[in-house]
C-alpha cells in the first residue's frame, strides 16, 4: 500500500532521536554495522481470525536474533499470485532494499497503523509496488485483519523498536524466504 508523507509529533521526535521506544542498545549494538532482516512463515495463527503469523527476524552482527510477529497479506490470499499487483498476497520471495523510514501521518490510510512506514524495494523483477513494513492495527479483528501485501507488525511498539534498530545499525536488506 502506497502512503503519503507526513509527520506525527511522537514519531517525529523518535526520528530525531529524542524518544527511544525501548532501552537503548549497548554501545556494541550501536556500533554494529549492517545486518539483515529475514521474513518467514510460522505454523502459528491468530486465534479469532485464523490469520497465519509470520516472523520478521532482525539479525545484527554480534547480537542475539530479534523476532517480531507480523501478518503478511490477507488470510484467504496466502496462496495468491505474489507477483501480481493488487493480489493482496504476501510479498514475493527474494531480496528487498530498505528505502526509507518515515513517520505515518494522521492523513495516511488507517490500515498503516500509527508510528512508522519502512519502505521496501524489490531487488528483482515483479509487478508489486508500494511495499513496506508498518503496524497492522486491525490484526485479529475481523475482515480487515491482515495487509494488502505489506508486512504488518502485530504490535505497534515493535515497529518503533525495529525502526530504531534499523536506523542505528544501518541495516538495509530484507530477505523473504517463504
Helices and strands as residue ranges (DSSP letters): H 9-15, H 27-31, E 36-45, E 52-59, E 66-72, G 75-77, E 94-103, G 110-112, E 116-122, E 131-135, G 142-144, E 151-153, H 156-169, E 173-176
